Amino acid sequence: MPGHFEPIPGGGAAVALDDVEISIIRSLAVQLLELIGPGPGGDAPEDPLAELFAEGPSEPPADPVLRRLFPDAYVDPEQAPGTAAEAEERRAHSSEFRRYTENDLRAGKRENALVVIRSLDALAPVDEGGAILKLAPAESRCWLGALNDLRLAIGARLEITDEDDTDLLYRLPDEDPRKPMVLAYLWLGGLQETLVTTLMS
């Protein structure tokens, strides 16, 4: 179990985490929450029904990490072939889609990150340090979403766009300032992969 998820009775998953790993995941989840930000009405809206029908932004986020987390629904007009009119049409469709979906996407990502933080905070330490994290099936799916978001966020900071970029990361010298972020990216990828395998078993 150390370092990877394994299935547990009832369809959930479990993994052994040491104190440093718990601290890293929790810190990254908190940073993700701060990056995504509160809902359109704040954390405690006075009128939840109004928030349900609130329109989201129509333009992509300026931050490259948020752009990776909330990409355009349609091909980037600047990169897609076609006429200027077709590019403008794709831009309009992306804008409309974003306006009506981004708030819900942000809420879902916030909830996933909160599940990660709460489940880590509820851990009971074992004698030798660390703890065994046991997740119910619904919690496992939230963790899977959060791990994916964390890897997307780190990947955006590292400017990873394809598999070749990942291969280059393995060869970074230890003195490279990106090395800790790279190690976190690769480690989270391992956790994510074993959690997917566990949920599919």
PyMOL commands that set and color helices and strands:
alter all, ss='L'
color gray80, all
select helices_A, chain A and resi 19-36+48-52+64-69+84-121+137-157+163-170+179-200
alter helices_A, ss='H'
color red, helices_A
select strands_A, chain A and resi 6-8+12-17+131-135
alter strands_A, ss='S'
color yellow, strands_A
deselect
rebuild
show_as cartoon
